[in-house]
């Protein structure tokens, strides 16, 4: 479990022959492969004389489209385990509509993130008199980063979210210790933010992109798997064996203590995972809810099984249909809520949706692996969490590739 000499890299870079599904990734292998989707990440670090003032947290902002305020997207939510928060989820479940940025952060940053979305909307969308004549329920999700970060400092502010909305771009998602994933753990290794995408071919020479972004903060080391290989169990067993064979080795002793401390923390609160799925396939809300459910299969492949205190909440949205949701100007006529009005939407035939389900599963699996493979060792409030040793992974994976 000593540190790796191999630089941090994505799973496909480290293991070029690994099999992670039969569909090719998009050009960036990232959530931003879905046209129009924008993402930003901000990390917040402060070490004023170290613990108990250590701050390692951040904010991830996802915009379903640049004009997320006026143009809603169809969306669906699945709660695999509910010991976590995603604000605005009741309205998405009720209406099937998403017209908010999606912000992911640490548990104690939810309030500031919620306010930040409102502050951005007030700044940009109020009428000339300064009145908010619109309806908006911010979507903010969280996982707990209290092992490496002093959550009582409330380091995330509303201005981080305003900045994140302003700076969201189509660049590849920054992974590892970034954004809301800055202070997160996964399978007792350093975890964080990860992303991946798949391209699915459709009829008439069309193709659709399905992509995932995860904030990974869950799991036991013994359950961690890479393309089916029990890498976590092998690493854990090796660590136990070395500690028994060399009881006087100070490095092994220190490592064993770190693992014990992390295991104690994880036994109390096993963390959570937030998964966001985006696609440009024309799916309606029920289909998107079904897509979100398939994220569970990708999570299971890596070793997640939804323990009692894990908050595992998944959201899927489609950019294919644009639905007018707010008037663009004070003089613009709104729909008469008392007079039913028909509009047209495109949708995929349910009988032809299987490739999108499969691609979702594959993208989620790889996004989680990217989060762990890219994350770096971090010293924080309660101790040090080491990054996954990529040299050992490469060595162990030889018999499985």
C-alpha positions as CSV (number, residue, x, y, z in Angstrom):
1,X,0.0,0.0,0.0
2,X,3.0,2.3,-0.3
3,X,2.7,5.2,-2.7
4,X,2.8,4.6,-6.4
5,X,5.5,5.7,-8.8
6,X,3.0,5.8,-11.6
7,X,1.4,9.2,-12.1
8,X,-2.3,9.5,-11.5
9,X,-4.3,8.6,-14.6
10,X,-7.6,7.3,-15.8
11,X,-8.3,3.6,-15.8
12,X,-8.0,3.3,-19.6
13,X,-4.7,5.0,-19.6
14,X,-3.3,2.7,-16.9
15,X,-4.9,-0.5,-18.4
16,X,-5.2,0.0,-22.1
17,X,-6.6,-3.5,-22.8
18,X,-9.3,-3.4,-20.1
19,X,-12.8,-4.3,-21.1
20,X,-15.4,-1.8,-19.9
21,X,-18.3,-2.6,-22.3
22,X,-18.8,-2.9,-26.0
23,X,-19.6,0.8,-26.7
24,X,-16.9,3.3,-27.5
25,X,-16.4,6.3,-25.2
26,X,-17.1,9.8,-26.6
27,X,-14.3,12.1,-27.7
28,X,-13.7,13.3,-24.1
29,X,-15.0,10.3,-22.3
30,X,-16.8,12.8,-20.1
31,X,-20.2,14.1,-19.2
32,X,-19.5,17.1,-21.4
33,X,-19.6,14.8,-24.5
34,X,-23.3,15.3,-24.3
35,X,-23.9,18.3,-26.5
36,X,-24.8,21.4,-24.5
37,X,-24.0,20.1,-21.1
38,X,-21.6,22.3,-19.1
39,X,-19.6,21.5,-16.0
40,X,-17.3,23.3,-13.5
41,X,-15.4,22.2,-10.5
42,X,-13.9,24.2,-7.6
43,X,-11.8,22.9,-4.8
44,X,-11.4,24.7,-1.5
45,X,-8.3,24.0,0.6
46,X,-7.2,25.8,3.7
47,X,-4.6,24.7,6.3
48,X,-4.3,27.4,8.9
49,X,-2.0,25.5,11.3
50,X,-3.6,22.2,10.2
51,X,-6.2,20.3,12.3
52,X,-8.7,21.2,13.6
53,X,-9.0,23.9,11.0
54,X,-8.3,21.8,7.9
55,X,-10.6,22.5,5.0
56,X,-10.8,20.1,2.0
57,X,-14.1,20.5,0.2
58,X,-15.5,21.9,-3.0
59,X,-18.4,22.4,-5.4
60,X,-19.3,20.7,-8.7
61,X,-21.8,22.5,-11.0
62,X,-23.6,20.9,-13.9
63,X,-25.7,22.9,-16.3
64,X,-28.1,20.7,-18.4
65,X,-27.9,23.4,-21.0
66,X,-26.7,27.0,-21.1
67,X,-30.3,28.3,-20.9
68,X,-31.3,26.0,-18.1
69,X,-33.6,28.7,-16.7
70,X,-36.0,29.1,-19.6
71,X,-35.7,25.6,-21.2
72,X,-36.5,22.6,-19.1
73,X,-35.1,19.1,-19.7
74,X,-36.9,15.9,-19.0
75,X,-35.5,14.1,-16.0
76,X,-36.0,11.1,-13.7
77,X,-34.6,10.2,-10.3
78,X,-33.9,6.9,-8.6
79,X,-33.1,6.5,-4.9
80,X,-31.1,3.3,-4.4
81,X,-30.6,4.2,-0.7
82,X,-32.0,7.3,1.0
83,X,-29.5,8.4,3.7
84,X,-28.6,11.5,1.7
85,X,-30.0,14.6,0.2
86,X,-30.9,15.8,-3.3
87,X,-33.0,19.0,-3.1
88,X,-35.7,19.6,-5.7
89,X,-36.1,15.9,-6.2
90,X,-39.8,15.9,-5.2
91,X,-40.6,18.3,-8.0
92,X,-38.6,16.3,-10.5
93,X,-40.4,13.2,-9.5
94,X,-43.7,15.0,-9.7
95,X,-43.3,16.8,-13.0
96,X,-40.4,15.1,-14.8
97,X,-38.8,18.5,-15.5
98,X,-35.4,19.8,-14.6
99,X,-34.8,23.5,-14.9
100,X,-32.0,24.2,-12.4
101,X,-28.2,23.7,-12.3
102,X,-27.2,20.5,-10.5
103,X,-24.8,21.3,-7.7
104,X,-22.9,18.6,-5.8
105,X,-20.9,19.4,-2.7
106,X,-20.3,18.2,0.9
107,X,-23.2,17.6,3.3
108,X,-22.7,20.9,5.2
109,X,-22.5,22.9,2.0
110,X,-26.1,22.2,0.8
111,X,-27.6,25.4,2.3
112,X,-25.0,27.7,0.7
113,X,-25.3,25.9,-2.6
114,X,-29.1,26.2,-2.6
115,X,-28.8,29.9,-1.9
116,X,-26.2,30.3,-4.6
117,X,-28.5,29.1,-7.3
118,X,-31.2,31.5,-6.1
119,X,-28.6,34.4,-6.0
120,X,-27.6,33.7,-9.5
121,X,-31.2,33.6,-10.7
122,X,-32.0,36.9,-8.8
123,X,-29.0,38.6,-10.3
124,X,-29.8,37.5,-13.9
125,X,-33.6,36.9,-14.2
126,X,-35.6,39.3,-12.0
127,X,-37.7,41.9,-13.7
128,X,-36.9,45.6,-13.9
129,X,-38.5,46.2,-10.4
130,X,-36.3,43.5,-8.9
131,X,-39.1,41.0,-8.4
132,X,-38.7,37.3,-8.8
133,X,-41.8,36.5,-11.0
134,X,-40.6,32.9,-11.7
135,X,-40.6,29.5,-10.1
136,X,-37.4,27.6,-9.4
137,X,-36.5,24.8,-7.0
138,X,-32.7,24.4,-6.9
139,X,-31.2,20.9,-7.2
140,X,-28.4,20.3,-4.8
141,X,-26.9,16.9,-3.8
142,X,-24.3,15.9,-1.2
143,X,-22.0,13.3,0.2
144,X,-20.2,13.7,3.6
145,X,-16.6,14.8,3.6
146,X,-16.0,15.0,7.4
147,X,-13.0,12.7,7.6
148,X,-10.7,14.9,5.6
149,X,-12.5,18.3,6.1
150,X,-13.8,20.2,9.1
151,X,-17.4,20.5,8.1
152,X,-18.2,22.9,10.9
153,X,-16.3,25.7,9.1
154,X,-19.0,26.0,6.4
155,X,-16.3,26.7,3.8
156,X,-18.7,26.5,0.8
157,X,-20.4,29.8,0.1
158,X,-23.1,30.8,-2.2
159,X,-20.5,32.8,-4.2
160,X,-18.7,29.5,-5.1
161,X,-21.9,28.4,-6.7
162,X,-22.5,31.6,-8.6
163,X,-18.9,31.4,-9.9
164,X,-19.4,27.8,-10.8
165,X,-22.5,28.6,-12.9
166,X,-20.6,31.4,-14.6
167,X,-17.6,29.3,-15.4
168,X,-19.2,26.0,-16.4
169,X,-17.8,24.8,-19.8
170,X,-17.7,22.0,-22.2
171,X,-14.2,21.0,-21.2
172,X,-13.6,17.5,-19.9
173,X,-14.6,17.1,-16.3
174,X,-11.7,17.4,-13.9
175,X,-11.5,14.2,-11.9
176,X,-10.2,12.9,-8.6
177,X,-9.8,15.4,-5.8
178,X,-11.9,18.1,-7.5
179,X,-15.2,19.9,-7.1
180,X,-17.6,18.4,-4.6
181,X,-15.4,15.3,-4.6
182,X,-12.4,17.1,-3.1
183,X,-12.6,15.6,0.4
184,X,-14.3,12.2,-0.4
185,X,-13.2,8.6,0.2
186,X,-14.1,5.5,-1.9
187,X,-13.5,1.9,-0.8
188,X,-11.0,3.3,1.9
189,X,-9.0,4.9,-0.9
190,X,-9.1,8.5,-1.8
191,X,-12.2,9.0,-3.9
192,X,-13.9,12.0,-5.5
193,X,-15.2,13.1,-8.9
194,X,-15.2,10.9,-12.0
195,X,-16.8,10.8,-15.4
196,X,-17.2,8.7,-18.5
197,X,-19.4,8.5,-21.7
198,X,-20.5,6.1,-24.3
199,X,-21.7,6.5,-27.9
200,X,-24.7,4.4,-29.0
201,X,-25.6,4.0,-32.6
202,X,-29.2,4.3,-33.6
203,X,-31.2,4.0,-36.8
204,X,-30.9,6.3,-39.8
205,X,-27.2,6.7,-39.0
206,X,-27.9,8.6,-35.9
207,X,-26.0,8.2,-32.6
208,X,-26.7,9.2,-29.0
209,X,-24.3,9.8,-26.2
210,X,-24.9,8.6,-22.7
211,X,-22.6,9.9,-20.0
212,X,-22.1,9.8,-16.2
213,X,-20.6,12.0,-13.5
214,X,-20.1,10.5,-10.0
215,X,-19.2,11.9,-6.6
216,X,-17.8,8.7,-5.0
217,X,-17.7,8.5,-1.2
218,X,-18.7,5.0,-0.3
219,X,-17.7,1.4,0.2
220,X,-15.3,-1.0,1.8
221,X,-11.8,-1.9,0.5
222,X,-12.6,-5.6,0.4
223,X,-15.4,-5.0,-2.0
224,X,-13.5,-2.9,-4.6
225,X,-13.4,-4.5,-8.0
226,X,-11.8,-3.5,-11.3
227,X,-13.5,-5.0,-14.4
228,X,-14.6,-7.9,-12.1
229,X,-11.1,-8.5,-10.6
230,X,-11.2,-8.5,-6.7
231,X,-8.4,-5.9,-6.4
232,X,-9.6,-4.4,-3.1
233,X,-9.7,-7.8,-1.4
234,X,-6.2,-8.7,-2.7
235,X,-4.7,-5.4,-1.5
236,X,-6.4,-5.7,1.9
237,X,-5.2,-9.3,2.4
238,X,-1.7,-8.4,1.3
239,X,-1.6,-5.5,3.8
240,X,-2.8,-7.8,6.6
241,X,-0.2,-10.4,5.7
242,X,2.7,-7.9,5.6
243,X,1.7,-6.4,8.9
244,X,1.7,-9.9,10.5
245,X,5.1,-10.9,8.9
246,X,6.8,-7.6,9.8
247,X,5.3,-6.4,13.1
248,X,8.2,-4.0,13.8
249,X,8.1,-2.2,10.4
250,X,7.1,1.4,11.3
251,X,5.7,2.1,7.8
252,X,3.5,-1.0,7.8
253,X,2.4,-0.2,11.4
254,X,1.5,3.4,10.4
255,X,-0.4,2.1,7.3
256,X,-2.3,-0.4,9.4
257,X,-3.3,2.3,11.9
258,X,-4.5,4.5,9.0
259,X,-6.6,1.7,7.6
260,X,-8.0,1.0,11.1
261,X,-9.0,4.6,11.6
262,X,-10.7,4.8,8.2
263,X,-12.5,1.5,8.7
264,X,-13.8,2.7,12.1
265,X,-15.0,5.9,10.4
266,X,-16.6,4.0,7.6
267,X,-18.3,1.6,10.0
268,X,-20.0,4.6,11.6
269,X,-21.1,6.2,8.3
270,X,-20.3,4.4,5.1
271,X,-20.6,7.5,2.9
272,X,-22.6,8.0,-0.2
273,X,-22.5,8.3,-4.0
274,X,-24.3,10.8,-6.2
275,X,-24.6,9.8,-9.9
276,X,-25.7,12.1,-12.6
277,X,-26.5,10.7,-16.1
278,X,-26.9,12.9,-19.1
279,X,-27.9,12.0,-22.6
280,X,-29.0,13.5,-25.9
281,X,-31.3,10.6,-26.6
282,X,-34.9,11.7,-26.7
283,X,-36.2,10.0,-23.5
284,X,-39.3,11.0,-21.5
285,X,-39.2,11.1,-17.7
286,X,-40.2,7.5,-17.0
287,X,-37.5,6.3,-19.4
288,X,-35.0,8.5,-17.7
289,X,-36.0,7.1,-14.3
290,X,-35.3,3.7,-15.7
291,X,-32.0,4.9,-17.0
292,X,-31.1,6.2,-13.5
293,X,-32.0,2.8,-12.0
294,X,-29.3,1.2,-14.2
295,X,-26.6,3.2,-12.5
296,X,-27.1,0.7,-9.7
297,X,-25.6,-2.0,-11.8
298,X,-22.5,0.0,-12.6
299,X,-22.1,0.8,-8.9
300,X,-22.4,-2.9,-8.1
301,X,-19.7,-3.8,-10.6
302,X,-17.2,-1.7,-8.7
303,X,-18.3,-3.0,-5.3
304,X,-21.1,-0.8,-4.0
305,X,-24.2,-2.4,-2.4
306,X,-26.0,0.3,-0.7
307,X,-25.4,0.0,3.1
308,X,-27.9,1.4,5.6
309,X,-26.4,4.8,6.0
310,X,-25.2,5.4,2.5
311,X,-27.0,8.0,0.4
312,X,-27.1,6.7,-3.1
313,X,-29.2,9.0,-5.2
314,X,-29.1,9.0,-9.0
315,X,-30.5,11.5,-11.5
316,X,-30.8,11.2,-15.3
317,X,-31.7,13.9,-17.7
318,X,-32.1,14.4,-21.5
319,X,-31.2,17.4,-23.5
320,X,-33.1,16.3,-26.6
321,X,-36.4,18.0,-25.9
322,X,-36.5,21.7,-24.9
323,X,-39.6,22.7,-22.9
324,X,-40.4,26.3,-22.3
325,X,-40.7,26.8,-18.6
326,X,-40.2,30.6,-17.9
327,X,-41.2,33.6,-19.9
328,X,-38.2,35.2,-21.5
329,X,-39.5,38.7,-21.0
330,X,-42.1,40.6,-19.0
331,X,-44.3,41.0,-22.1
332,X,-44.1,37.4,-23.2
333,X,-47.4,35.5,-23.0
334,X,-47.4,32.5,-20.7
335,X,-49.4,29.4,-21.3
336,X,-52.9,29.6,-19.9
337,X,-52.9,27.1,-17.0
338,X,-56.7,26.6,-17.4
339,X,-56.6,25.7,-21.1
340,X,-54.9,22.4,-22.0
341,X,-52.3,22.9,-24.8
342,X,-50.8,20.2,-26.8
343,X,-47.1,20.2,-27.6
344,X,-44.9,17.8,-29.5
345,X,-41.9,15.9,-28.1
346,X,-39.7,13.2,-29.5
347,X,-39.1,9.9,-27.7
348,X,-37.3,6.6,-28.2
349,X,-39.4,3.5,-28.6
350,X,-39.3,1.6,-25.3
351,X,-38.7,-1.6,-27.3
352,X,-35.4,-0.2,-28.6
353,X,-34.0,1.2,-25.4
354,X,-31.7,-1.6,-24.3
355,X,-28.5,-0.2,-25.7
356,X,-29.0,3.0,-23.7
357,X,-29.5,1.0,-20.5
358,X,-26.3,-1.0,-21.2
359,X,-24.3,2.1,-22.0
360,X,-25.4,3.8,-18.8
361,X,-24.2,0.8,-16.7
362,X,-20.8,0.9,-18.5
363,X,-20.3,4.6,-18.2
364,X,-21.1,4.6,-14.4
365,X,-18.7,1.8,-13.8
366,X,-15.9,3.6,-15.6
367,X,-16.7,7.0,-14.0
368,X,-16.3,5.5,-10.5
369,X,-13.0,3.9,-11.5
370,X,-11.8,7.2,-13.0
371,X,-12.7,9.0,-9.7
372,X,-10.5,6.5,-7.7
373,X,-7.7,6.2,-10.2
374,X,-7.3,10.0,-10.6
375,X,-7.6,10.8,-6.9
376,X,-4.4,11.7,-5.0
377,X,-3.3,11.0,-1.4
378,X,-4.7,13.6,0.9
379,X,-3.9,14.6,4.5
380,X,-6.9,16.0,6.3
381,X,-8.8,16.5,9.6
382,X,-8.8,12.9,10.9
383,X,-5.7,11.6,9.2
384,X,-4.3,10.7,5.8
385,X,-6.2,8.8,3.1
386,X,-3.9,7.2,0.5
387,X,-4.6,7.0,-3.2
388,X,-5.1,3.6,-4.8
389,X,-1.6,2.3,-5.6
390,X,-1.7,2.2,-9.4
391,X,1.6,0.1,-9.6
392,X,0.0,-2.6,-7.5
393,X,-3.2,-2.5,-9.6
394,X,-1.3,-2.9,-12.8
395,X,0.6,-5.8,-11.4
396,X,-2.5,-7.6,-10.0
397,X,-4.5,-7.0,-13.1
398,X,-2.1,-8.9,-15.4
399,X,-3.8,-12.2,-14.7
400,X,-7.2,-10.7,-15.5
401,X,-6.6,-8.9,-18.7
